[in-house]
Amino acid sequence: MEKERRRWYKKGINIVVIAIVVIVLGAGIIFASTQSIDNNALITYGFFKKQLDQLKTYIDSKINELDSKISKASNASQSSTDVTQLQKQLSNLNLEVEKLRKRVSDLEAKLKVQTSGQGQAKSEFVLTKGYEIVKVPKGKVIVFDASTEFILRVGRAVATVPKGASLIDLTAAKDIGNNQQISKNHLVLIVKNDGRGFKAIDDVWVIVNGGYKIK
């Protein structure tokens, strides 16, 4: 009878370990979903890796804690009350796991919508952390990702856009067509990832918020 109680106790501890790992990993993904994820969000591998690294210490501590309980269970008798309490904890964890599964499924659907229809992979662009100053050498072309904003600060530049497309000058409330000069200190928006950007006539300094690549 005593061996049977120990066997069920160890089995329950193992299930707790698995449940905690699932819950913590799910919580990391759900945390990402609260960070203003929409069709214009920039979600990167580095972002998720950072979140998972932060959770790793927590997971390890919980596993070590449960390992300690297993060790104690091997060296001491466990009452039927301990087993009952463990079964109750497992039941509660199972409910939480089911809730997390649904929320993770909802998040995956959002991410699928976000990434569908994008012309180029996010990894092709350098992603800024907020507004950053970028130098574009004379004669070079800078191409922006969708939903990127920029402000030309120093130098001259002309727009490079596909046929029928334009850059949106939010300050002047007008479109900037291909080969048209970009005004300094105007906030410009890129609405689509299709090669829109500008060519530097001089060495250019530009403030960028979003994704870009220089070629």
C-alpha positions in Angstrom: 0.0 0.0 0.0 2.9 2.3 0.9 4.7 1.6 -2.4 1.5 2.3 -4.3 1.1 5.7 -2.7 4.7 6.6 -3.5 4.2 5.5 -7.1 1.2 7.7 -7.6 2.8 10.6 -5.8 5.9 10.4 -8.1 3.6 10.1 -11.1 1.6 13.2 -10.0 4.8 15.2 -9.5 5.9 14.4 -13.0 2.6 15.6 -14.4 3.0 18.8 -12.3 6.4 19.4 -13.9 4.9 19.0 -17.4 1.9 21.2 -16.6 4.1 24.0 -15.2 6.3 24.0 -18.3 3.2 24.1 -20.6 1.7 26.9 -18.5 4.9 29.0 -18.4 5.7 28.7 -22.1 2.1 29.5 -22.9 2.2 32.5 -20.6 5.3 33.7 -22.5 3.4 33.6 -25.8 0.3 35.2 -24.3 2.5 37.9 -22.9 3.7 38.6 -26.5 0.1 38.9 -27.6 -0.5 41.8 -25.2 2.3 43.8 -26.7 0.1 45.7 -29.2 0.0 42.9 -31.8 -1.8 44.0 -34.9 -1.4 43.8 -38.7 1.5 46.3 -38.5 3.4 44.8 -35.5 7.0 43.6 -35.9 7.4 40.3 -34.0 10.9 38.9 -34.2 12.7 35.7 -33.1 14.8 37.8 -30.8 11.7 39.1 -29.0 10.4 35.6 -28.3 13.9 34.4 -27.3 14.2 37.1 -24.8 10.9 36.2 -23.2 11.7 32.5 -23.1 15.2 33.2 -21.5 13.5 35.2 -18.8 11.1 32.3 -18.1 13.8 29.7 -18.1 15.1 30.6 -14.6 11.5 30.3 -13.3 11.0 26.9 -14.9 14.3 25.6 -13.6 13.5 26.7 -10.0 10.1 25.0 -10.1 11.6 21.7 -11.5 14.2 21.8 -8.8 11.5 22.3 -6.2 9.5 19.4 -7.5 12.7 17.2 -7.7 13.3 17.9 -4.0 9.7 16.7 -3.2 10.3 13.5 -5.2 13.5 12.9 -3.2 11.7 13.4 0.0 8.9 11.1 -1.1 11.6 8.3 -1.7 13.0 8.7 1.8 9.8 9.2 3.8 6.3 7.9 4.0 3.6 10.0 2.4 0.1 10.1 3.9 -3.0 9.7 1.9 -3.7 13.4 2.6 -0.6 14.3 0.6 -1.8 12.3 -2.4 -5.3 13.9 -2.2 -3.9 17.4 -2.1 -1.7 16.6 -5.1 -4.6 15.2 -7.1 -6.5 18.4 -6.4 -3.6 20.5 -7.6 -3.3 18.5 -10.8 -7.0 19.0 -11.4 -6.6 22.8 -11.1 -3.6 22.7 -13.3 -5.4 20.8 -16.0 -8.1 23.5 -16.1 -5.5 26.2 -16.5 -3.8 24.3 -19.3 -7.0 24.0 -21.2 -7.5 27.8 -20.9 -4.0 28.5 -22.1 -4.5 26.2 -25.1 -7.4 28.2 -26.2 -5.6 31.5 -25.8 -2.5 30.2 -27.6 -4.7 29.0 -30.5 -6.3 32.5 -30.7 -2.8 34.1 -30.7 -1.6 31.7 -33.5 -4.6 32.8 -35.6 -3.7 36.5 -35.1 -0.1 35.9 -36.1 -1.2 34.0 -39.2 -3.3 37.0 -40.3 -0.5 39.4 -39.5 2.1 37.6 -41.6 -0.2 36.7 -44.6 0.3 38.7 -47.7 3.6 40.3 -46.8 5.9 40.6 -49.8 9.2 40.1 -48.0 10.4 38.3 -44.8 10.9 40.5 -41.8 14.4 39.1 -41.4 15.5 41.0 -44.5 15.1 44.3 -42.7 17.0 46.0 -39.9 14.4 46.7 -37.2 14.7 49.8 -35.1 13.8 50.0 -31.4 11.7 53.1 -31.7 13.1 56.1 -33.5 16.7 55.7 -34.5 19.1 57.8 -36.6 20.4 56.1 -39.8 23.0 57.3 -42.3 22.4 56.6 -46.0 25.6 57.2 -48.0 25.4 59.3 -51.2 24.1 57.3 -54.1 22.6 54.5 -52.0 19.0 53.6 -51.8 17.1 52.8 -48.6 14.0 50.6 -48.7 11.5 50.5 -45.9 9.2 47.8 -44.5 5.4 48.3 -44.3 4.2 50.7 -41.6 7.6 52.3 -41.2 7.9 56.0 -40.5 10.9 58.3 -41.3 12.0 61.9 -41.1 14.7 63.3 -43.4 17.0 65.4 -41.3 20.2 66.1 -43.3 20.9 65.9 -47.0 18.8 65.6 -50.2 16.8 62.6 -51.3 14.3 61.6 -53.9 11.5 59.0 -53.6 11.9 55.6 -55.2 8.5 53.9 -55.5 6.9 51.3 -57.8 4.7 52.5 -60.6 1.4 53.9 -59.3 2.7 54.0 -55.7 3.8 56.8 -53.5 5.2 57.8 -50.1 2.8 59.6 -47.7 4.0 62.9 -46.4 1.9 63.2 -43.2 3.2 66.7 -42.4 2.2 68.2 -45.7 -0.8 65.8 -46.2 0.2 64.8 -49.7 1.7 62.0 -51.7 5.3 61.8 -52.9 5.7 60.2 -56.3 8.7 58.5 -57.8 11.8 60.8 -58.2 10.1 63.6 -56.3 12.3 65.3 -53.7 11.5 64.6 -50.0 11.1 67.6 -47.7 13.3 67.8 -44.6 11.7 67.5 -41.2 8.5 66.0 -42.6 7.0 62.8 -41.1 6.7 60.3 -44.0 4.8 57.0 -43.8 5.4 53.7 -45.8 2.1 51.8 -46.1 3.3 48.8 -48.0 6.3 46.6 -48.2 6.9 46.7 -52.0 10.2 48.4 -52.4 9.3 52.0 -51.4 12.1 54.2 -50.1 14.4 56.9 -51.4 17.7 57.5 -53.1 20.3 59.7 -51.3 21.5 62.6 -53.5 24.0 63.6 -50.7 25.0 61.8 -47.6 21.7 61.6 -45.8 20.8 61.3 -42.1 17.3 60.1 -41.5 15.3 59.2 -38.4 13.6 55.8 -38.9 10.9 54.0 -36.8 10.4 50.5 -38.2 12.2 48.3 -40.7 14.7 49.3 -43.4 17.6 48.1 -45.6 20.2 50.0 -47.5 21.4 48.8 -50.9 
